[in-house]
Every structure is written in structure tokens, then in C-alpha cells.
Amino acid sequence: MATISENIQQLHGRIERACLQASRAVHSVTLLVVTKTFGPLDVRQAFEAGEHRFGENYVQEGVDKIDALADLRDRIEWHMIGPLQSNKTRVVAERFDWVHSVDRLKIAQRLSDQRPASLPPLNVCLQVNISGEDTKSGLTPDEVAEVARQVAALPNLRLRGLMAIPEPAETLDEQRRPHRALAALLAAINETHGLALDTLSMGMSADMDAAILEGATMVRVGSAIFGARPRPGG
């Protein structure tokens, strides 16, 4: 069974191959290690293998790991990538470095209001329901431009880009379509509103190659590094 370090090495090889296929520089894609359900010891192993950016889906689980790894706080970048409710914005504004899952203006306003003045602006991405799924969070593509304009004006946030979790697809061509649509949306917003958004947070273990081919700058990967997630109560 491969170690976390070996899996990370293999994953970077996969990223490099996808970048070469897309005629992109390898350093143009950042790996965000998703640690949902995996503990602080797993995070520390990934850190020791060279990773410094970690994504959490649940606020309290993330805060528990931030506390458990307090000795690494100034060397780890913590990203909130899961759904964020209004009653959890304060702790996220105080403890995290990035939020990928801003899906309405109210959440962005609360994050800005609650970001401590002692910290740099909170990096945020707008989550887009790019596949139009009824069960998925996110702004519709038609809503994104106006919300982006308003969020970019908030004082304690830095709007970085867009995030999406496309509907699963079987073939590479099918996987590429929603990622291509998100990249086009980012380009249109930058052109229309004079913004300089630089982040496309898209692509996970199953569709990472398709996302990189369509311009992903940050891929969110967990299971390809840590293996299958533990079952609840297991």
C-alpha cells in the first residue's frame, strides 16, 4: 500500500502530465489537499511531504485540525471548501485563509464584517452551480457577474475567482464541458468588470485532468492522496 508521500508524488506527476498536454506551465496549477474525515496526523504527513495548502469541508472539523496543528499555523494555508451557513461565518473569517464556497452576497458581507483587522484580507471564490443541479449549492452562471462586482468591493475580502463541483461525467470530453464553461465565465467577468480574478478552483480526483486542460489553477484532491474516506461510525 502506497504511503501518503508516495501518493502525493504520483499526483504531482499526473498534474505535470496534464499540464504538458494542455501546453501549460506546471507551476500554474496548485494542489489543494482535501482532508475531510482524515485526522491531524494525516495532514502532518502531507505537510512533511511538501504540501502547505489544505481544504476542509466542515467548519468545526477544520478548526479542530487548525488547533491540533497550531505549531504549523504560519506555514499552512487553510481553505474552507464546503457549504458555509451564516452562523459559521465568524469562526471562518477568524481562522481560515481562503473560502471557496461563497454562494450569496450575504455570506460575503458577513465574512468581510467579521474578518479581524489584524489579518490580511480573506481570499474568496464564488461557488457556481455550473451544471445546474437542483441539489447543489452555488450561484447560477447568470448571477455571478453582479455578485462578483459587489463582493469585489467589500473591504476585508479579496475576490480571487470561481469554484465549481461539476456533475460527474464518464468521458474526458463530457468532463471538460462544465470546466470550459466556468473558465469562460471567469474571463467574461474580468473583461466586463475590469477585475483581475486569477483562480479557477475546479477539478477533483476523478476529473482533475479535464479541469487542468480547461484552465484550472487549483485542484482539490483528497482520495487520491489518502485513499477511501472512512465510513461514518466505522
TIVO-876428 format. One record per residue: residue number from 1; x, z, y of N, C-alpha, C in turn. Coordinates in nm, 2 decimals. Last residue first. Layout:
N
NUM,X,Z,Y,X,Z,Y,X,Z,Y $
...
//
This chain:
234
234,-1.76,1.13,0.40,-1.68,1.10,0.28,-1.54,1.17,0.29 $
233,-1.90,1.15,0.63,-1.92,1.26,0.53,-1.84,1.24,0.40 $
232,-1.88,0.81,0.68,-1.92,0.94,0.73,-1.95,1.04,0.62 $
231,-1.59,0.66,0.53,-1.73,0.67,0.54,-1.77,0.81,0.60 $
230,-1.30,0.55,0.71,-1.36,0.65,0.62,-1.51,0.65,0.64 $
229,-1.23,0.20,0.74,-1.26,0.33,0.80,-1.33,0.42,0.70 $
228,-0.96,0.03,0.58,-1.11,0.06,0.59,-1.13,0.19,0.65 $
227,-0.66,0.02,0.79,-0.74,0.00,0.66,-0.88,0.03,0.69 $
226,-0.51,0.02,1.02,-0.53,0.15,0.95,-0.60,0.13,0.81 $
225,-0.49,-0.25,1.09,-0.38,-0.16,1.11,-0.39,-0.04,1.02 $
224,-0.73,-0.38,1.06,-0.61,-0.45,1.01,-0.48,-0.36,1.02 $
223,-0.90,-0.20,1.19,-0.90,-0.20,1.04,-0.78,-0.27,0.99 $
222,-0.84,-0.25,1.47,-0.83,-0.12,1.41,-0.81,-0.13,1.26 $
221,-0.80,-0.41,1.78,-0.78,-0.42,1.63,-0.76,-0.28,1.58 $
220,-0.86,-0.62,2.03,-0.89,-0.48,1.99,-0.90,-0.48,1.84 $
219,-0.66,-0.80,2.26,-0.74,-0.80,2.13,-0.75,-0.66,2.08 $
218,-0.64,-0.95,2.57,-0.63,-0.82,2.50,-0.72,-0.82,2.37 $
217,-0.67,-1.20,2.65,-0.55,-1.14,2.69,-0.53,-1.00,2.63 $
216,-0.79,-1.50,2.51,-0.79,-1.36,2.51,-0.66,-1.30,2.56 $
215,-0.81,-1.79,2.49,-0.76,-1.72,2.61,-0.76,-1.57,2.62 $
214,-0.88,-1.91,2.26,-0.96,-1.94,2.37,-0.92,-1.85,2.50 $
213,-0.69,-1.83,2.07,-0.70,-1.97,2.10,-0.78,-2.00,2.22 $
212,-0.77,-1.56,2.06,-0.64,-1.60,2.13,-0.64,-1.74,2.16 $
211,-1.01,-1.58,1.92,-1.01,-1.53,2.06,-0.88,-1.57,2.13 $
210,-0.93,-1.68,1.68,-1.02,-1.76,1.76,-1.02,-1.72,1.90 $
209,-0.78,-1.45,1.59,-0.72,-1.58,1.61,-0.80,-1.68,1.70 $
208,-0.98,-1.25,1.57,-0.87,-1.24,1.67,-0.80,-1.38,1.70 $
207,-1.19,-1.20,1.41,-1.19,-1.32,1.49,-1.08,-1.32,1.59 $
206,-1.14,-0.96,1.26,-1.19,-1.08,1.19,-1.18,-1.21,1.27 $
205,-1.03,-0.77,1.44,-0.96,-0.81,1.32,-1.00,-0.94,1.26 $
204,-1.13,-0.92,1.75,-1.10,-0.80,1.67,-1.04,-0.85,1.54 $
203,-1.19,-1.04,2.08,-1.12,-1.06,1.95,-1.09,-0.93,1.88 $
202,-1.13,-0.95,2.42,-1.21,-1.02,2.31,-1.13,-1.04,2.19 $
201,-1.10,-0.92,2.73,-1.09,-0.83,2.62,-1.19,-0.88,2.51 $
200,-0.93,-1.07,2.96,-1.03,-1.11,2.87,-1.02,-1.03,2.74 $
199,-0.82,-1.01,3.28,-0.83,-0.96,3.15,-0.95,-1.02,3.08 $
198,-0.80,-1.06,3.55,-0.69,-1.11,3.47,-0.71,-1.07,3.32 $
197,-0.95,-1.16,3.86,-0.96,-1.09,3.73,-0.86,-1.15,3.63 $
196,-0.95,-1.20,4.13,-0.83,-1.23,4.06,-0.83,-1.15,3.92 $
195,-1.20,-1.36,4.33,-1.14,-1.25,4.26,-1.02,-1.29,4.18 $
194,-1.36,-1.54,4.47,-1.23,-1.52,4.52,-1.16,-1.39,4.45 $
193,-1.61,-1.60,4.36,-1.60,-1.48,4.45,-1.46,-1.45,4.50 $
192,-1.56,-1.84,4.23,-1.68,-1.83,4.32,-1.66,-1.71,4.41 $
191,-1.33,-1.81,4.07,-1.34,-1.92,4.17,-1.45,-1.89,4.27 $
190,-1.40,-1.58,3.92,-1.28,-1.58,4.00,-1.29,-1.69,4.11 $
189,-1.62,-1.69,3.79,-1.63,-1.57,3.87,-1.51,-1.56,3.97 $
188,-1.51,-1.89,3.63,-1.61,-1.92,3.73,-1.63,-1.81,3.83 $
187,-1.34,-1.75,3.46,-1.28,-1.85,3.55,-1.38,-1.88,3.67 $
186,-1.53,-1.60,3.32,-1.43,-1.54,3.40,-1.37,-1.63,3.50 $
185,-1.67,-1.81,3.19,-1.74,-1.72,3.28,-1.64,-1.65,3.37 $
184,-1.47,-1.91,3.02,-1.53,-2.00,3.13,-1.60,-1.92,3.23 $
183,-1.44,-1.70,2.85,-1.33,-1.74,2.93,-1.38,-1.83,3.05 $
182,-1.69,-1.70,2.73,-1.65,-1.58,2.81,-1.54,-1.62,2.90 $
181,-1.69,-1.94,2.59,-1.79,-1.92,2.70,-1.75,-1.80,2.79 $
180,-1.49,-1.90,2.41,-1.47,-2.00,2.51,-1.57,-1.98,2.62 $
179,-1.61,-1.70,2.26,-1.49,-1.67,2.33,-1.46,-1.77,2.44 $
178,-1.82,-1.85,2.14,-1.85,-1.75,2.24,-1.73,-1.70,2.32 $
177,-1.65,-2.05,1.99,-1.75,-2.09,2.09,-1.78,-1.97,2.19 $
176,-1.49,-1.96,1.78,-1.43,-1.99,1.91,-1.53,-2.01,2.02 $
175,-1.65,-1.92,1.56,-1.59,-1.81,1.62,-1.54,-1.84,1.76 $
174,-1.69,-2.19,1.49,-1.80,-2.11,1.53,-1.76,-1.98,1.60 $
173,-1.42,-2.26,1.42,-1.49,-2.33,1.53,-1.61,-2.25,1.58 $
172,-1.38,-2.09,1.20,-1.30,-2.08,1.32,-1.37,-2.14,1.44 $
171,-1.68,-1.97,1.04,-1.57,-2.06,1.06,-1.50,-2.04,1.19 $
170,-1.87,-1.74,1.06,-1.79,-1.77,0.94,-1.66,-1.86,0.97 $
169,-1.92,-1.48,1.30,-1.93,-1.62,1.25,-1.83,-1.65,1.14 $
168,-2.08,-1.21,1.47,-1.99,-1.26,1.36,-2.02,-1.40,1.32 $
167,-2.12,-1.23,1.82,-2.19,-1.22,1.69,-2.09,-1.28,1.58 $
166,-1.86,-1.08,2.03,-1.95,-1.18,1.98,-2.01,-1.16,1.85 $
165,-1.82,-0.86,2.25,-1.82,-0.85,2.10,-1.91,-0.95,2.04 $
164,-1.63,-0.87,2.55,-1.74,-0.91,2.47,-1.71,-0.88,2.32 $
163,-1.53,-0.82,2.89,-1.52,-0.78,2.75,-1.65,-0.83,2.67 $
162,-1.35,-0.92,3.18,-1.47,-0.92,3.10,-1.44,-0.88,2.95 $
161,-1.16,-0.75,3.44,-1.21,-0.87,3.37,-1.34,-0.84,3.29 $
160,-1.09,-0.55,3.62,-0.99,-0.63,3.56,-1.04,-0.75,3.49 $
159,-1.15,-0.36,3.90,-1.22,-0.45,3.81,-1.11,-0.55,3.75 $
158,-1.07,-0.05,3.96,-1.00,-0.18,3.96,-1.07,-0.27,3.86 $
157,-1.22,0.21,4.15,-1.21,0.13,4.03,-1.13,0.00,4.06 $
156,-1.27,0.34,4.38,-1.18,0.41,4.28,-1.18,0.34,4.15 $
155,-1.45,0.18,4.55,-1.32,0.23,4.59,-1.22,0.28,4.48 $
154,-1.61,-0.13,4.47,-1.61,0.01,4.46,-1.46,0.07,4.48 $
153,-1.60,-0.41,4.47,-1.59,-0.34,4.60,-1.59,-0.19,4.59 $
152,-1.63,-0.48,4.21,-1.50,-0.51,4.27,-1.49,-0.44,4.40 $
151,-1.90,-0.44,4.18,-1.81,-0.35,4.11,-1.67,-0.36,4.18 $
150,-2.01,-0.66,4.31,-2.04,-0.53,4.36,-1.94,-0.42,4.30 $
149,-1.91,-0.88,4.17,-1.89,-0.87,4.31,-1.91,-0.73,4.36 $
148,-2.02,-0.82,3.91,-1.87,-0.82,3.93,-1.84,-0.81,4.08 $
147,-2.29,-0.86,3.96,-2.24,-0.72,3.93,-2.09,-0.72,3.95 $
146,-2.28,-1.14,4.00,-2.33,-1.05,4.11,-2.28,-0.91,4.08 $
145,-2.18,-1.24,3.75,-2.12,-1.27,3.88,-2.16,-1.17,3.99 $
144,-2.36,-1.15,3.54,-2.22,-1.10,3.55,-2.16,-1.12,3.69 $
143,-2.61,-1.24,3.48,-2.60,-1.12,3.57,-2.46,-1.09,3.61 $
142,-2.58,-1.46,3.31,-2.63,-1.48,3.44,-2.62,-1.36,3.54 $
141,-2.49,-1.33,3.07,-2.40,-1.41,3.15,-2.45,-1.44,3.29 $
140,-2.62,-0.99,3.07,-2.63,-1.13,3.04,-2.53,-1.22,3.12 $
139,-2.42,-0.71,2.98,-2.48,-0.79,3.08,-2.51,-0.93,3.03 $
138,-2.46,-0.49,2.70,-2.39,-0.59,2.78,-2.48,-0.66,2.88 $
137,-2.52,-0.42,2.35,-2.51,-0.39,2.49,-2.45,-0.50,2.56 $
136,-2.74,-0.57,2.10,-2.60,-0.55,2.15,-2.61,-0.51,2.30 $
135,-2.97,-0.65,1.99,-2.92,-0.52,1.95,-2.79,-0.48,2.02 $
134,-3.01,-0.92,2.06,-3.11,-0.81,2.11,-3.05,-0.67,2.09 $
133,-2.75,-1.12,2.17,-2.81,-1.05,2.06,-2.89,-0.93,2.12 $
132,-2.61,-1.32,2.32,-2.75,-1.30,2.34,-2.82,-1.22,2.23 $
131,-2.34,-1.35,2.31,-2.41,-1.41,2.20,-2.56,-1.40,2.22 $
130,-2.24,-1.19,2.52,-2.22,-1.33,2.52,-2.30,-1.41,2.42 $
129,-2.30,-0.96,2.70,-2.36,-0.99,2.57,-2.36,-1.14,2.56 $
128,-2.01,-0.81,2.84,-2.11,-0.92,2.84,-2.16,-0.95,2.70 $
127,-1.89,-0.55,3.03,-1.92,-0.60,2.89,-2.03,-0.70,2.90 $
126,-1.63,-0.56,3.26,-1.77,-0.57,3.24,-1.80,-0.62,3.10 $
125,-1.36,-0.32,3.27,-1.41,-0.45,3.24,-1.56,-0.45,3.23 $
124,-1.14,-0.13,3.48,-1.27,-0.15,3.41,-1.29,-0.30,3.38 $
123,-0.92,0.13,3.56,-0.93,-0.01,3.52,-1.06,-0.03,3.45 $
122,-0.94,0.35,3.83,-0.97,0.33,3.68,-0.99,0.18,3.66 $
121,-0.67,0.41,4.05,-0.80,0.35,4.02,-0.82,0.33,3.87 $
120,-0.48,0.71,3.97,-0.49,0.57,4.02,-0.63,0.52,3.99 $
119,-0.57,1.05,4.07,-0.54,0.95,3.97,-0.55,0.81,4.03 $
118,-0.65,1.22,4.26,-0.52,1.23,4.22,-0.47,1.12,4.12 $
117,-0.92,1.19,4.29,-0.84,1.12,4.39,-0.69,1.13,4.35 $
116,-1.10,1.12,3.98,-1.02,1.21,4.07,-0.93,1.14,4.16 $
115,-1.40,0.95,3.97,-1.26,0.94,3.94,-1.18,1.03,4.04 $
114,-1.67,0.96,4.04,-1.62,1.08,3.96,-1.47,1.06,3.93 $
113,-1.73,0.73,4.17,-1.76,0.85,4.24,-1.68,0.97,4.17 $
112,-1.67,0.54,3.96,-1.60,0.54,4.09,-1.61,0.68,4.16 $
111,-1.86,0.61,3.77,-1.72,0.62,3.74,-1.63,0.62,3.87 $
110,-2.09,0.55,3.91,-2.06,0.69,3.87,-1.92,0.71,3.84 $
109,-2.07,0.28,3.94,-2.08,0.36,4.06,-2.04,0.51,4.02 $
108,-2.08,0.19,3.67,-1.96,0.17,3.75,-1.96,0.26,3.88 $
107,-2.34,0.27,3.61,-2.22,0.33,3.53,-2.10,0.31,3.62 $
106,-2.48,0.10,3.78,-2.50,0.24,3.79,-2.38,0.31,3.72 $
105,-2.44,-0.16,3.69,-2.38,-0.12,3.81,-2.38,0.03,3.82 $
104,-2.36,-0.19,3.34,-2.45,-0.19,3.45,-2.39,-0.13,3.57 $
103,-2.16,-0.18,3.15,-2.27,-0.28,3.13,-2.38,-0.28,3.24 $
102,-1.84,-0.13,3.07,-1.93,-0.12,3.18,-2.04,-0.23,3.17 $
101,-1.64,-0.11,2.87,-1.78,-0.12,2.83,-1.88,-0.10,2.95 $
100,-1.38,-0.05,2.90,-1.41,-0.19,2.87,-1.56,-0.22,2.87 $
99,-1.19,0.14,3.10,-1.32,0.14,3.04,-1.35,-0.01,3.03 $
98,-0.87,0.32,3.11,-0.95,0.19,3.11,-1.09,0.22,3.06 $
97,-0.78,0.58,3.11,-0.72,0.49,3.20,-0.79,0.35,3.21 $
96,-0.96,0.90,3.10,-0.92,0.77,3.04,-0.85,0.68,3.15 $
95,-1.04,1.14,3.23,-0.95,1.14,3.12,-0.89,1.01,3.07 $
94,-1.23,1.11,3.43,-1.12,1.21,3.45,-1.01,1.19,3.35 $
93,-1.41,0.92,3.35,-1.34,0.90,3.47,-1.22,0.99,3.49 $
92,-1.50,1.06,3.12,-1.42,0.94,3.10,-1.35,0.90,3.23 $
91,-1.63,1.27,3.23,-1.52,1.30,3.15,-1.43,1.17,3.13 $
90,-1.83,1.13,3.37,-1.74,1.22,3.44,-1.61,1.24,3.36 $
89,-2.00,0.99,3.20,-1.91,0.91,3.28,-1.80,1.00,3.35 $
88,-2.19,1.09,3.03,-2.05,1.09,2.98,-1.95,1.03,3.08 $
87,-2.44,1.04,3.12,-2.40,1.18,3.12,-2.25,1.20,3.06 $
86,-2.47,0.76,3.10,-2.45,0.82,3.23,-2.39,0.96,3.22 $
85,-2.28,0.62,2.83,-2.40,0.67,2.89,-2.37,0.75,3.02 $
84,-2.12,0.35,2.69,-2.10,0.47,2.78,-2.23,0.50,2.85 $
83,-2.00,0.21,2.39,-2.11,0.23,2.49,-2.09,0.36,2.57 $
82,-1.63,0.19,2.37,-1.77,0.20,2.32,-1.87,0.21,2.43 $
81,-1.38,0.20,2.48,-1.43,0.06,2.45,-1.58,0.07,2.40 $
80,-1.15,0.34,2.68,-1.28,0.36,2.63,-1.35,0.23,2.61 $
79,-0.81,0.38,2.63,-0.91,0.29,2.67,-1.04,0.33,2.61 $
78,-0.50,0.52,2.74,-0.63,0.54,2.67,-0.74,0.45,2.72 $
77,-0.17,0.48,2.70,-0.28,0.43,2.78,-0.41,0.44,2.70 $
76,0.10,0.71,2.68,-0.01,0.64,2.61,-0.12,0.60,2.72 $
75,0.28,0.86,2.82,0.33,0.73,2.75,0.22,0.66,2.68 $
74,0.17,1.08,2.91,0.23,1.00,3.01,0.29,0.87,2.95 $
73,0.09,1.20,2.66,-0.01,1.15,2.76,0.05,1.06,2.86 $
72,0.22,1.32,2.45,0.24,1.18,2.47,0.16,1.12,2.59 $
71,0.13,1.58,2.44,0.28,1.56,2.46,0.31,1.41,2.49 $
70,-0.13,1.56,2.36,-0.10,1.58,2.50,0.05,1.56,2.54 $
69,-0.28,1.50,2.14,-0.15,1.42,2.17,-0.11,1.44,2.31 $
68,-0.51,1.64,2.15,-0.42,1.67,2.04,-0.28,1.60,2.06 $
67,-0.63,1.53,2.38,-0.58,1.67,2.38,-0.48,1.70,2.27 $
66,-0.69,1.28,2.28,-0.60,1.29,2.40,-0.54,1.43,2.41 $
65,-0.86,1.35,2.08,-0.73,1.29,2.04,-0.63,1.30,2.16 $
64,-1.08,1.45,2.22,-1.01,1.54,2.12,-0.87,1.48,2.09 $
63,-1.15,1.22,2.36,-1.09,1.34,2.43,-1.02,1.43,2.34 $
62,-1.25,1.06,2.15,-1.13,1.02,2.22,-1.07,1.14,2.30 $
61,-1.46,1.21,2.06,-1.36,1.18,1.97,-1.23,1.14,2.04 $
60,-1.62,1.19,2.30,-1.56,1.32,2.25,-1.45,1.30,2.15 $
59,-1.67,0.91,2.32,-1.60,0.98,2.42,-1.54,1.11,2.37 $
58,-1.59,0.65,2.09,-1.68,0.77,2.12,-1.60,0.86,2.21 $
57,-1.41,0.45,2.07,-1.55,0.41,2.08,-1.64,0.53,2.12 $
56,-1.08,0.39,2.21,-1.18,0.48,2.14,-1.32,0.44,2.17 $
55,-0.76,0.24,2.18,-0.90,0.23,2.22,-0.99,0.32,2.14 $
54,-0.44,0.26,2.32,-0.53,0.30,2.21,-0.67,0.30,2.26 $
53,-0.11,0.16,2.36,-0.25,0.14,2.41,-0.34,0.16,2.30 $
52,0.14,0.16,2.25,0.11,0.25,2.36,-0.03,0.24,2.41 $
51,0.34,0.12,1.96,0.22,0.09,2.03,0.19,0.20,2.13 $
50,0.57,0.17,1.80,0.58,0.09,1.92,0.46,0.06,2.00 $
49,0.55,0.34,1.59,0.58,0.20,1.56,0.58,0.11,1.68 $
48,0.47,0.57,1.72,0.61,0.56,1.68,0.65,0.43,1.63 $
47,0.20,0.50,1.75,0.28,0.51,1.87,0.43,0.50,1.83 $
46,0.12,0.51,1.48,0.11,0.38,1.55,0.20,0.39,1.68 $
45,0.16,0.79,1.44,0.23,0.69,1.36,0.24,0.55,1.43 $
44,-0.03,0.89,1.62,0.11,0.91,1.64,0.20,0.82,1.56 $
43,-0.27,0.80,1.50,-0.23,0.75,1.63,-0.08,0.77,1.66 $
42,-0.26,0.95,1.27,-0.25,0.81,1.26,-0.21,0.74,1.39 $
41,-0.28,1.21,1.38,-0.16,1.17,1.31,-0.14,1.02,1.29 $
40,-0.54,1.20,1.50,-0.42,1.20,1.58,-0.29,1.17,1.51 $
39,-0.74,0.98,1.28,-0.70,1.10,1.35,-0.57,1.09,1.43 $
38,-1.01,0.75,1.29,-0.87,0.78,1.25,-0.82,0.89,1.34 $
37,-1.25,0.69,1.42,-1.25,0.76,1.29,-1.12,0.79,1.23 $
36,-1.09,0.45,1.62,-1.22,0.51,1.58,-1.22,0.56,1.44 $
35,-0.88,0.32,1.73,-0.85,0.44,1.64,-0.98,0.51,1.60 $
34,-0.73,0.02,1.79,-0.86,0.09,1.79,-0.86,0.20,1.69 $
33,-0.49,-0.09,2.01,-0.51,-0.03,1.87,-0.64,0.06,1.88 $
32,-0.45,-0.39,2.16,-0.52,-0.26,2.18,-0.55,-0.20,2.04 $
31,-0.20,-0.60,2.25,-0.27,-0.54,2.13,-0.32,-0.41,2.18 $
30,-0.21,-0.88,2.47,-0.18,-0.73,2.45,-0.26,-0.68,2.33 $
29,-0.07,-1.18,2.54,-0.17,-1.11,2.46,-0.13,-0.97,2.43 $
28,0.15,-1.29,2.65,0.03,-1.30,2.73,-0.09,-1.23,2.66 $
27,0.38,-1.28,2.50,0.35,-1.16,2.58,0.22,-1.17,2.66 $
26,0.38,-1.54,2.39,0.33,-1.43,2.30,0.30,-1.30,2.39 $
25,0.24,-1.80,2.58,0.34,-1.71,2.56,0.29,-1.59,2.48 $
24,0.07,-2.07,2.40,0.07,-1.96,2.50,0.19,-1.87,2.47 $
23,-0.03,-2.27,2.23,0.07,-2.30,2.33,0.08,-2.20,2.44 $
22,-0.18,-2.19,2.02,-0.25,-2.22,2.15,-0.16,-2.26,2.26 $
21,0.01,-2.16,1.83,-0.09,-2.26,1.81,-0.16,-2.29,1.93 $
20,0.14,-1.94,1.94,0.21,-2.06,1.93,0.11,-2.18,1.91 $
19,-0.07,-1.75,1.92,-0.02,-1.79,2.05,0.06,-1.92,2.04 $
18,-0.08,-1.73,1.64,-0.20,-1.78,1.71,-0.16,-1.82,1.85 $
17,0.17,-1.62,1.59,0.13,-1.75,1.53,0.02,-1.81,1.61 $
16,0.15,-1.37,1.72,0.25,-1.47,1.76,0.22,-1.61,1.71 $
15,-0.05,-1.25,1.57,-0.07,-1.27,1.72,0.03,-1.38,1.76 $
14,0.09,-1.22,1.33,-0.04,-1.30,1.34,-0.07,-1.34,1.48 $
13,0.29,-1.05,1.40,0.32,-1.18,1.35,0.20,-1.28,1.36 $
12,0.14,-0.83,1.46,0.21,-0.89,1.57,0.26,-1.03,1.53 $
11,0.06,-0.77,1.20,-0.04,-0.81,1.30,0.03,-0.88,1.42 $
10,0.29,-0.69,1.08,0.22,-0.81,1.03,0.13,-0.86,1.13 $
9,0.34,-0.46,1.22,0.44,-0.57,1.23,0.38,-0.70,1.18 $
8,0.12,-0.31,1.15,0.14,-0.35,1.29,0.24,-0.46,1.30 $
7,0.18,-0.27,0.88,0.06,-0.35,0.92,0.07,-0.39,1.07 $
6,0.41,-0.12,0.90,0.42,-0.25,0.84,0.30,-0.33,0.88 $
5,0.30,0.12,1.01,0.41,0.04,1.08,0.42,-0.10,1.03 $
4,0.12,0.20,0.82,0.07,0.16,0.95,0.18,0.08,1.02 $
3,0.23,0.05,0.50,0.22,0.16,0.60,0.16,0.11,0.73 $
2,0.06,-0.09,0.22,0.14,-0.10,0.34,0.12,0.02,0.43 $
1,0.08,0.00,-0.12,0.00,0.00,0.00,0.09,0.00,0.13 $
//
